[in-house]
Amino acid sequence: MSNHKSKTLEVPPFDALFNEPTPFQGFGQPLTTSSEVEKQFRSEAVKAQERLNKGFGVEINDQSDIPAQLDKIVAGMWAAGWNPEKGNINLFTRDLGLVLSVVLLVNYGGQPTFRSEKDVNHFSIFWMDAKIEAFPFHKALKCLYNREGESMSSFTRGIGDSLK
């Protein structure tokens, strides 16, 4: 997969890491996470889900179906002429990534890993026992840059299968 570059974001070459004993340090030192930060993160995800529901005329509610609904939103964007070089990639990456992150946290647990108080692009979820780290915002960005070959559903299933 080639790295695509937009005005403000660069698509990382990966959306998950395996067999790592600690969270990836290459995007900055992970911050200490408080319950207040996690609460705010989840609150922002609810707002993002509401924006997606309203903006795309869908009802994203069932946790097990959310990744497929996100894939349908992105497929609809591509079908309607989405161009990642001209569209608001930051906004869509943020909203899709927030919703995808909470789905992973609700379904599989894990340690939310923040690297910035303001920028969630390199947020991840780390499962220490499994030595797996998932980057939901990277996956959302890859879906917005690649019309084919990227799926939030397969990403979510793959993480779940790897945690078994």
C-alpha positions in Angstrom: 0.0 0.0 0.0 1.4 3.3 -0.9 1.4 6.3 1.4 -1.0 8.9 0.1 -0.6 12.4 1.3 -3.2 15.1 1.7 -2.8 18.7 2.8 -2.9 17.8 6.5 -2.9 14.0 6.8 -0.6 11.2 5.7 -1.9 7.7 5.4 0.2 5.5 7.6 1.5 2.2 6.2 -0.3 0.2 8.8 -3.6 0.0 10.8 -2.6 -2.7 13.2 0.6 -4.0 14.8 1.1 -7.5 16.2 3.6 -9.0 18.6 4.6 -5.7 20.2 5.0 -5.7 24.0 4.1 -2.0 24.3 2.2 0.6 22.3 4.1 1.9 19.3 6.3 4.9 20.2 6.7 6.2 16.6 3.8 8.6 16.8 4.8 10.0 20.2 4.8 8.9 23.7 1.4 7.5 24.9 -0.3 9.8 27.4 -1.6 8.8 30.7 -5.3 8.2 30.2 -7.8 9.4 32.8 -11.5 8.3 33.0 -12.4 11.9 32.2 -10.4 11.7 28.9 -12.1 8.4 28.0 -15.5 9.9 28.9 -14.9 12.9 26.6 -13.7 10.6 23.8 -16.8 8.5 24.0 -19.0 11.6 24.1 -17.3 12.9 20.9 -18.0 9.5 19.3 -21.7 9.8 20.1 -21.7 13.2 18.4 -19.8 11.8 15.4 -22.3 8.9 15.2 -25.2 11.4 15.2 -23.6 13.5 12.5 -23.1 10.4 10.3 -26.7 9.3 10.9 -28.0 12.7 10.0 -25.6 13.5 7.2 -25.9 10.1 5.4 -29.5 9.2 6.3 -28.6 6.0 8.1 -29.3 4.6 11.5 -26.0 3.4 13.0 -27.1 1.8 16.3 -26.5 -2.0 16.4 -22.9 -2.5 17.7 -22.4 -5.6 15.6 -23.5 -3.9 12.4 -21.7 -0.5 12.8 -18.6 -1.5 10.9 -20.7 -2.6 7.9 -22.7 0.6 8.1 -19.5 2.6 8.1 -18.4 0.7 5.0 -21.7 1.5 3.3 -21.2 5.2 4.1 -17.8 5.2 2.5 -18.9 3.2 -0.5 -21.8 5.7 -1.0 -19.3 8.5 -0.8 -17.1 6.9 -3.5 -20.2 6.2 -5.6 -21.2 9.8 -5.3 -17.9 11.0 -6.6 -15.8 11.3 -3.4 -12.4 12.7 -4.1 -10.0 12.5 -1.1 -7.9 15.3 -2.6 -10.8 17.7 -2.6 -13.2 16.5 0.2 -12.9 17.2 3.9 -10.9 14.2 4.7 -10.0 15.3 8.2 -13.7 15.6 9.2 -14.7 12.2 7.8 -11.6 10.5 9.2 -12.4 11.9 12.6 -16.0 10.9 12.6 -15.5 7.4 11.1 -12.5 6.8 13.3 -14.3 7.8 16.5 -17.2 5.5 15.8 -15.0 2.6 14.8 -12.8 3.1 17.9 -15.8 2.9 20.3 -17.0 -0.3 18.5 -13.7 -1.9 19.1 -13.6 -0.8 22.7 -17.1 -1.9 23.4 -16.7 -5.3 21.6 -13.2 -6.2 22.6 -12.0 -4.0 25.4 -8.4 -3.0 25.3 -6.4 0.0 26.5 -7.3 3.3 24.7 -3.9 4.9 23.9 -3.9 8.6 23.3 -0.8 10.4 22.0 -2.1 13.9 22.0 -4.8 15.9 23.9 -6.1 17.4 20.7 -5.2 15.2 17.7 -6.7 11.7 17.6 -5.2 10.6 14.2 -2.7 8.3 16.0 -5.1 7.1 18.7 -4.9 3.3 19.2 -6.2 0.5 21.2 -3.7 -1.8 22.8 -4.3 -5.3 24.1 -1.3 -6.1 26.2 -1.9 -9.8 26.7 -2.4 -10.4 23.0 0.4 -7.9 22.0 -1.9 -6.3 19.4 -2.4 -2.6 18.7 -5.2 -1.3 16.4 -5.3 2.1 14.8 -8.9 2.8 13.9 -8.3 6.3 12.6 -5.6 4.9 10.2 -8.1 2.4 8.9 -10.8 5.0 8.4 -8.3 7.2 6.5 -7.2 4.2 4.3 -10.8 3.6 3.5 -11.2 7.2 2.4 -8.1 7.1 0.2 -8.6 3.7 -1.4 -11.9 2.9 -3.2 -11.2 -0.8 -3.2 -9.4 -3.2 -0.8 -10.1 -1.5 2.6 -12.9 -2.4 4.9 -13.8 -1.4 8.4 -15.8 -4.7 8.7 -12.9 -6.9 7.9 -10.6 -4.8 10.1 -13.0 -5.3 13.1 -13.4 -9.0 12.4 -9.6 -9.4 12.0 -8.9 -7.8 15.4 -11.6 -9.9 17.0 -10.3 -13.1 15.5 -6.7 -12.2 16.6 -7.9 -11.7 20.2 -9.4 -15.1 20.5 
